[in-house]
Amino acid sequence: MGLLDKFFGRTEHDVQHKKVKQTIFDEEIEFDYSDFENLKTNKNYDRFFAGNLKLTSGQIISADPMFRELGLPQSWTVKPDEYPVYLYIGIDDGYEGYSGRVAYAELNFKDEIPVSWELSLISETLLADDFEKKMNGMFPVENGLGCFADYETWKLYNQEIADFDSKNKEGNFYKDVLESHFKENVNIPASSRGEDWINYTPSNANANIIMFGSGWGDGLYSRYVGLDKNGQPIKLIIDFIQLTDEEDEEE
């Protein structure tokens, strides 16, 4: 039984074929983790260190930082500490439009290859309706961005935006506040399209949010938690552009 089974139902692992079947709100979802099982050695991507994320509560947010309705903590927690965030940039020009985009974002709690994987879920008690419960394990992107943050920092970030909006009726928080930070990273890393990530600290917080471009842009994107042999989280990964064996064969 996996870490999340006691909350959300059955999870079946096919280690030989690197596939998982997971029941979410009475629907069976299947995913293939072969592409992101060991991203550190995956030659399709350039691994870029975006900074350490400070987790003050150990409750983790993975969401669009400008579309924040589902900015809710994962159903599991980790020890408060600072953990590295890596972005995996596509470098294989054989995939049309893929080169230079953020394919995966990884929050790394322990530098090991997970023994098993599950879609990382939000507790159903926090979700508003059946649609949100069926989409659990994914999050919507409407501004071409994703992020990692601690829940305490996220709440302060939300307040920062609310304060900005109340003082700037015609303002735009992204253009007026965040955009200049993204422009500072125009050539970092050289493998990226540029202006594709920031390590941002809200004005009223003592911890940071790491934001990044969402691969193909707007859409619904999956997040996965990698577990060790004891069922403890060692990685959280957002999948923006997953290359599967089937896609490799088509190319």
URTA-V702572 format. One record per backbone hydrogen bond with DSSP energy under -0.5 kcal/mol. CO is the residue of the C=O (numbers start at 1). NH is the residue of the N-H. E is the energy in kcal/mol with one decimal. If there is no record, write none. Layout:
co->CO nh->NH e->E
co->CO nh->NH e->E
//
This chain:
co->2 nh->5 e->-0.7
co->2 nh->6 e->-0.5
co->4 nh->7 e->-1.5
co->4 nh->8 e->-2.4
co->5 nh->9 e->-2.5
co->10 nh->23 e->-2.8
co->12 nh->21 e->-2.7
co->13 nh->15 e->-0.7
co->14 nh->18 e->-0.8
co->14 nh->19 e->-2.1
co->18 nh->33 e->-2.0
co->18 nh->34 e->-0.6
co->19 nh->14 e->-3.2
co->20 nh->22 e->-0.5
co->20 nh->31 e->-2.3
co->21 nh->12 e->-3.4
co->22 nh->24 e->-0.6
co->22 nh->29 e->-3.2
co->24 nh->27 e->-1.4
co->27 nh->24 e->-3.4
co->27 nh->29 e->-0.5
co->29 nh->22 e->-3.3
co->31 nh->20 e->-2.4
co->31 nh->33 e->-0.5
co->33 nh->37 e->-1.1
co->36 nh->39 e->-0.7
co->38 nh->41 e->-1.4
co->39 nh->42 e->-1.2
co->41 nh->43 e->-0.7
co->42 nh->45 e->-1.5
co->44 nh->91 e->-2.2
co->44 nh->92 e->-0.6
co->45 nh->47 e->-0.6
co->46 nh->48 e->-0.6
co->46 nh->89 e->-2.7
co->48 nh->50 e->-0.7
co->48 nh->87 e->-3.0
co->51 nh->85 e->-2.1
co->52 nh->54 e->-0.5
co->53 nh->55 e->-0.6
co->53 nh->83 e->-2.3
co->54 nh->56 e->-0.7
co->55 nh->81 e->-0.8
co->58 nh->60 e->-0.5
co->58 nh->78 e->-1.4
co->59 nh->151 e->-2.4
co->60 nh->74 e->-1.8
co->61 nh->149 e->-1.7
co->63 nh->65 e->-0.6
co->63 nh->147 e->-0.8
co->64 nh->67 e->-0.5
co->66 nh->68 e->-0.6
co->67 nh->64 e->-0.6
co->68 nh->71 e->-2.0
co->70 nh->72 e->-2.0
co->73 nh->123 e->-0.5
co->76 nh->60 e->-0.5
co->81 nh->55 e->-3.3
co->83 nh->53 e->-3.7
co->84 nh->108 e->-2.6
co->85 nh->50 e->-2.5
co->85 nh->51 e->-0.7
co->86 nh->106 e->-2.9
co->87 nh->48 e->-3.0
co->87 nh->89 e->-0.7
co->88 nh->103 e->-3.1
co->88 nh->104 e->-1.1
co->89 nh->46 e->-2.7
co->90 nh->100 e->-3.4
co->91 nh->93 e->-0.8
co->92 nh->95 e->-1.5
co->94 nh->96 e->-0.6
co->95 nh->98 e->-2.2
co->95 nh->99 e->-0.6
co->98 nh->101 e->-1.8
co->100 nh->193 e->-1.6
co->101 nh->90 e->-2.7
co->101 nh->103 e->-0.7
co->103 nh->240 e->-3.1
co->103 nh->241 e->-1.8
co->104 nh->88 e->-2.7
co->105 nh->238 e->-2.7
co->106 nh->86 e->-2.5
co->106 nh->108 e->-0.6
co->107 nh->109 e->-0.6
co->107 nh->236 e->-2.2
co->108 nh->84 e->-0.6
co->110 nh->112 e->-2.3
co->112 nh->114 e->-0.6
co->116 nh->227 e->-3.0
co->118 nh->225 e->-3.0
co->119 nh->121 e->-0.6
co->121 nh->75 e->-2.7
co->123 nh->126 e->-2.2
co->124 nh->127 e->-1.2
co->129 nh->133 e->-1.8
co->130 nh->134 e->-2.5
co->131 nh->135 e->-1.9
co->133 nh->136 e->-0.8
co->135 nh->138 e->-1.9
co->137 nh->223 e->-2.3
co->139 nh->221 e->-2.2
co->140 nh->64 e->-0.5
co->141 nh->219 e->-1.7
co->144 nh->214 e->-1.6
co->146 nh->212 e->-2.3
co->147 nh->63 e->-0.8
co->148 nh->210 e->-1.9
co->149 nh->61 e->-3.5
co->150 nh->154 e->-2.7
co->151 nh->155 e->-2.0
co->152 nh->156 e->-1.4
co->153 nh->157 e->-2.4
co->154 nh->158 e->-2.6
co->155 nh->159 e->-1.8
co->156 nh->160 e->-2.1
co->157 nh->161 e->-2.1
co->158 nh->162 e->-2.3
co->159 nh->163 e->-2.7
co->160 nh->164 e->-2.3
co->161 nh->165 e->-2.9
co->162 nh->166 e->-2.0
co->163 nh->167 e->-1.3
co->164 nh->168 e->-1.7
co->168 nh->171 e->-1.8
co->172 nh->176 e->-3.4
co->173 nh->177 e->-2.0
co->173 nh->178 e->-1.6
co->174 nh->179 e->-3.4
co->178 nh->181 e->-1.0
co->178 nh->182 e->-1.8
co->179 nh->183 e->-2.2
co->180 nh->184 e->-1.0
co->182 nh->185 e->-1.6
co->183 nh->186 e->-1.3
co->185 nh->188 e->-1.4
co->185 nh->195 e->-1.5
co->189 nh->192 e->-1.6
co->196 nh->213 e->-2.5
co->198 nh->200 e->-0.7
co->198 nh->211 e->-2.3
co->200 nh->202 e->-0.6
co->200 nh->209 e->-3.4
co->202 nh->205 e->-1.9
co->208 nh->150 e->-0.5
co->209 nh->200 e->-2.9
co->209 nh->211 e->-0.6
co->210 nh->148 e->-2.0
co->211 nh->198 e->-2.0
co->212 nh->146 e->-2.6
co->213 nh->215 e->-0.8
co->214 nh->217 e->-2.6
co->219 nh->141 e->-2.9
co->221 nh->139 e->-2.1
co->222 nh->239 e->-2.7
co->223 nh->120 e->-2.3
co->224 nh->226 e->-0.5
co->224 nh->237 e->-3.0
co->225 nh->118 e->-1.8
co->226 nh->234 e->-3.2
co->226 nh->235 e->-1.3
co->227 nh->115 e->-2.6
co->227 nh->116 e->-1.4
co->228 nh->231 e->-2.2
co->232 nh->228 e->-2.2
co->234 nh->109 e->-2.1
co->234 nh->110 e->-1.7
co->235 nh->226 e->-2.5
co->236 nh->107 e->-3.0
co->237 nh->224 e->-3.0
co->237 nh->239 e->-0.5
co->238 nh->105 e->-1.6
co->238 nh->240 e->-0.7
co->239 nh->222 e->-0.6
co->241 nh->243 e->-0.6
co->242 nh->244 e->-0.6
co->244 nh->248 e->-2.2
co->245 nh->249 e->-2.2
co->246 nh->250 e->-1.9
co->247 nh->251 e->-2.0
//
